Amino acid sequence: MTDKISNSHIEALREQFKKYLNDNYEHLKDKSVIHSDAFYPYRHYIGMDFWDVFIDEYSLRKARELLEIKFTNEQSHKNPKRDSYGYMRTFKIFKDFLHSTYGSVGSYIEFAQANQPGEIEYITIHKGSTTTHKKKAPRPDVPRPSCEEVAKYLMSWDQLENYALQESALDKLFYRTYPRNKDIDEVLIKVSALNDFYSTNIFSPFKVARHIINLDIDDRLMAGDVTLVNDIAKVNMDNGTAKNFYSFATKYCSHHKPLDFPIYDSYVDRLLRYFRDVDGFYRFSNDDLKDYIKFKNILLEFGKFYDLATYNLKDIDKYLWQLGKEKFPKKY
């Protein structure tokens, strides 16, 4: 399909993708690298057509495998597997851009064939920017976020003995005892501990542990690859059903690298939606909170809007979780 699209159309698409990155991934420091790497299969044949890379999750995985083979054969990369996963992260972002802007790869090709490059508007459609929310009146018992409020809840966290000891035990398990994810016994222990402490409803810890082993996650964890969370979350069970253990996956990654992987929790979700509706700190849809790249970006925007630069994502997570649990308790 590559020959159906002119170089002029590709340049127009590159400009549109650049705008998409600037609008939706402001927090990423390597946007220029992502912008270039997304078109690597266009510049270099990897074993499949450029457009076929971005059709779905299966095509992304196939592209990664082909890249690893290519990098190994060329002997130009010290770690072909790690590098191929780096490109896969970029390809996922570009796929999301194509699908959110045009609906699918095929729809883009039809659009490009029907329009000249100069007629294409460089406006990226994004759920967050097209979703509007009428501001709601704030609840008087929910204080506006501030450094003082975060500090208050961090002090409160330190006084919660059960949570403090639980965190300490998990830190010892993940940082010192079993920091790697190569051995099924070690991963199973970590999965089971998280499932027990957090009640994440993982009814088949072994299946999840085997899934994590098969993903070979250590290089991606070290790189802070946020696309890893959604990969861990989606598990195919023995009965053929697909489960999405999203909250668990954020916790599993966070307990390896807490500053890179904030935790998603229903209380955090509720607070972010509340402050969006009250203060309009950032435009996003409710579904965006279940897309980990967008979720992390929303938290970063939350910190910027309320001038919380003193605190990292782990601190903000503790603050939001406690405030949400206190002000929006679950009704059973």
C-alpha positions in Angstrom: 0.0 0.0 0.0 3.0 2.3 0.5 3.2 3.2 -3.2 -0.5 4.4 -3.2 0.5 7.4 -1.0 2.8 10.2 -2.4 5.8 11.6 -0.6 3.9 14.9 -0.3 1.1 13.1 1.5 3.7 11.6 3.9 5.2 15.0 4.6 1.7 16.3 5.4 1.1 13.4 7.6 4.4 13.9 9.4 3.4 17.5 10.1 0.0 16.4 11.4 1.7 13.8 13.6 4.1 16.4 15.0 1.1 18.5 16.0 -0.6 15.5 17.6 2.5 14.8 19.7 2.8 18.4 20.8 -0.9 18.6 21.7 -1.3 15.3 23.5 2.2 14.2 24.7 3.7 17.4 26.0 5.3 15.5 28.9 7.4 13.3 26.6 11.0 14.6 26.3 11.7 12.5 23.2 8.9 13.7 20.9 11.4 14.5 18.1 12.7 10.9 18.3 9.2 9.5 18.3 8.3 11.7 15.3 11.2 10.3 13.3 11.1 6.7 14.5 7.4 6.3 13.6 8.4 6.4 9.9 11.3 4.0 10.2 9.3 1.2 8.4 8.7 3.7 5.6 12.4 4.5 5.2 13.5 0.9 5.7 11.7 -2.3 4.7 11.4 -4.5 7.8 9.5 -7.4 6.2 6.0 -5.9 6.0 4.4 -2.9 4.4 4.6 0.4 6.3 0.8 0.8 6.6 0.3 -2.8 7.7 2.3 -2.1 10.8 -0.4 0.1 12.3 -3.6 -2.0 11.7 -4.0 -3.5 15.2 -2.2 -4.9 18.2 -1.3 -8.1 16.4 0.4 -6.2 13.5 2.4 -4.1 16.1 3.7 -7.3 17.7 4.5 -8.8 14.3 6.4 -5.6 13.4 8.4 -5.7 16.6 9.4 -9.4 16.0 10.5 -8.5 12.5 12.5 -5.5 13.8 14.3 -7.7 16.3 15.3 -10.1 13.5 16.4 -7.2 11.3 18.5 -5.6 14.1 20.1 -8.9 15.0 21.0 -9.7 11.4 22.5 -6.3 10.8 24.4 -6.4 14.1 24.0 -2.7 14.4 22.2 -2.8 17.8 23.8 -3.9 21.0 20.4 -5.1 22.3 18.1 -5.9 19.4 15.1 -7.0 21.6 15.2 -3.9 23.8 15.6 -1.6 20.7 12.7 -3.3 18.9 10.4 -2.7 21.9 11.5 1.0 21.8 10.2 1.2 18.3 7.1 -0.7 19.2 6.3 2.0 21.8 6.6 4.6 19.0 4.5 2.6 16.6 1.7 2.3 19.2 1.6 6.1 19.5 1.5 6.5 15.8 -1.3 3.9 15.5 -3.3 5.8 18.1 -2.8 9.0 16.1 -4.0 7.4 12.8 -7.0 5.7 14.5 -8.1 8.7 16.6 -7.7 11.1 13.6 -9.0 9.0 10.7 -10.7 5.9 12.3 -8.3 3.4 10.7 -5.3 3.0 8.4 -7.6 2.2 5.5 -9.7 5.3 6.2 -6.5 7.5 6.1 -5.5 6.0 2.7 -8.9 6.6 1.3 -8.8 10.2 2.6 -5.3 10.8 1.2 -6.2 9.5 -2.2 -9.2 11.8 -2.3 -7.4 14.9 -1.2 -4.3 16.8 -2.2 -1.7 17.3 0.5 -2.3 21.1 0.5 -5.9 20.5 1.2 -5.3 18.5 4.3 -6.0 20.5 7.5 -3.3 20.0 10.1 -5.7 19.5 12.9 -5.5 16.3 15.0 -8.7 15.0 16.4 -8.3 13.9 20.0 -10.9 12.6 22.4 -9.7 14.9 25.1 -9.9 18.0 23.0 -13.3 17.3 21.6 -14.9 16.4 24.9 -16.3 19.3 26.9 -17.6 19.3 30.4 -19.8 21.9 32.0 -18.1 23.0 35.2 -19.8 21.9 38.3 -20.0 23.6 41.7 -17.3 22.4 44.0 -18.1 20.5 47.2 -17.3 22.6 50.2 -15.8 19.6 52.0 -13.3 18.9 49.2 -10.3 21.3 49.4 -8.7 22.6 46.2 -5.4 20.8 45.5 -2.3 22.7 46.8 1.1 21.9 48.1 -0.2 22.3 51.6 -3.0 19.8 51.0 -0.6 17.3 49.5 1.8 17.7 52.5 -1.1 17.1 54.9 -2.1 13.8 53.3 1.5 12.6 53.0 1.9 13.1 56.7 -1.4 11.2 57.2 -0.1 8.4 55.0 3.0 7.9 57.2 0.7 7.5 60.2 -1.3 4.7 58.5 0.7 1.8 60.0 -1.0 -1.0 58.0 -0.4 0.8 54.6 3.2 1.9 55.6 4.2 -1.7 56.5 2.5 -3.1 53.5 4.4 -0.7 51.2 7.7 -1.5 53.1 7.1 -5.3 52.6 6.4 -4.8 48.9 9.4 -2.6 48.4 11.6 -5.3 49.9 10.0 -7.9 47.7 10.2 -5.9 44.4 13.5 -4.0 45.0 15.7 -6.3 46.9 14.5 -9.9 46.9 13.0 -10.3 43.4 13.8 -7.2 41.2 13.8 -9.2 37.9 11.0 -10.8 36.0 12.6 -13.9 34.4 11.8 -16.6 36.9 8.2 -17.9 37.1 8.4 -18.6 40.9 9.6 -15.1 41.7 7.0 -13.4 39.5 4.3 -15.6 40.9 5.2 -14.5 44.4 5.0 -10.8 43.4 1.7 -11.2 41.6 0.2 -13.1 44.6 1.5 -10.5 47.1 0.0 -7.6 45.1 -3.3 -9.5 44.6 -3.6 -10.2 48.3 -2.5 -6.7 49.6 -4.6 -4.7 47.1 -7.5 -7.2 46.5 -7.0 -6.8 42.7 -9.2 -9.8 42.0 -6.6 -11.7 40.0 -8.3 -15.1 40.2 -5.6 -16.9 38.4 -2.2 -15.6 39.6 -0.2 -18.2 37.8 -1.8 -17.3 34.4 -0.9 -13.6 35.0 2.6 -14.5 36.1 3.2 -16.7 33.0 1.8 -13.8 30.9 4.4 -11.4 32.5 7.2 -13.9 31.9 6.3 -14.2 28.2 6.3 -10.4 27.7 9.9 -10.3 28.9 9.4 -6.9 30.6 12.7 -6.0 32.3 14.2 -3.8 29.6 10.9 -2.0 29.1 10.5 -1.4 32.8 14.0 0.0 33.0 13.2 2.3 30.1 10.0 3.5 31.7 8.0 2.3 28.7 4.5 3.3 29.7 3.0 1.2 26.9 4.0 -1.8 29.0 1.1 -1.3 31.4 -1.6 -2.1 28.9 0.3 -5.0 27.6 0.5 -6.6 31.1 -3.1 -5.8 31.7 -4.5 -7.7 28.8 -4.5 -11.5 29.6 -6.0 -14.3 27.6 -7.5 -16.8 30.0 -7.7 -20.6 29.4 -11.4 -20.5 28.7 -10.8 -18.1 25.7 -11.9 -14.9 27.4 -9.7 -11.8 27.5 -9.3 -10.0 30.9 -8.1 -6.5 31.4 -6.3 -6.3 34.8 -5.5 -2.6 34.3 -5.3 -1.5 37.9 -3.2 -4.5 38.8 -0.8 -3.8 35.9 -0.2 -0.2 37.0 0.6 -1.5 40.5 2.9 -4.2 39.2 5.0 -1.7 37.2 4.8 1.0 39.9 6.3 -1.3 42.5 9.3 -1.7 40.3 9.6 2.0 39.3 7.2 4.2 41.3 8.4 7.5 39.8 7.8 6.4 36.3 4.6 4.4 36.7 1.8 6.0 38.8 -0.9 3.8 40.1 -4.4 3.8 38.7 -7.1 3.3 41.3 -10.9 3.9 41.4 -10.4 6.6 44.0 -7.7 8.4 41.9 -10.1 8.1 38.9 -12.9 9.6 40.9 -10.8 12.6 42.1 -9.4 13.4 38.7 -12.9 13.4 37.2 -14.1 15.6 40.0 -11.4 18.2 39.7 -11.8 18.2 35.9 -15.5 18.9 36.3 -15.0 21.6 39.0 -11.8 23.4 37.8 -11.3 22.2 34.2 -7.7 21.5 34.9 -7.4 19.5 31.6 -9.8 18.1 29.0 -10.1 14.4 28.9 -12.8 11.8 28.5 -13.5 9.2 31.3 -12.2 6.5 29.0 -8.8 8.2 28.7 -8.1 7.3 32.3 -8.0 3.6 31.2 -5.4 4.4 28.6 -2.2 4.4 30.6 -0.2 6.9 28.4 -3.1 9.3 28.6 -3.6 8.6 32.3 0.0 9.5 33.2 -0.3 12.6 31.1 -3.5 13.6 32.9 -1.7 13.3 36.3 1.2 15.4 35.0 -1.2 18.1 33.8 -2.9 17.9 37.2 0.4 18.6 38.9 1.1 21.5 36.6 -2.3 23.1 36.9 -2.2 23.1 40.7 1.5 24.1 41.0 2.5 20.8 42.6 6.0 20.7 41.1 7.5 20.0 44.6 5.9 16.6 44.5 6.5 13.6 42.3 3.8 11.3 40.8 4.1 8.8 43.8 3.3 11.7 46.2 0.4 12.9 44.2 -0.9 9.3 43.9 -0.9 8.9 47.7 -2.6 12.3 48.1 -5.4 11.5 45.6 -6.0 8.0 46.9 -6.5 9.2 50.5 -8.6 12.1 49.5 -10.8 10.0 47.2 -11.2 7.3 49.8 -12.2 9.9 52.4 -14.6 12.1 50.2 -15.9 9.5 47.8 -16.2 6.2 49.7 -17.5 3.2 47.9 -21.0 2.2 48.6 -21.5 -1.5 49.1 
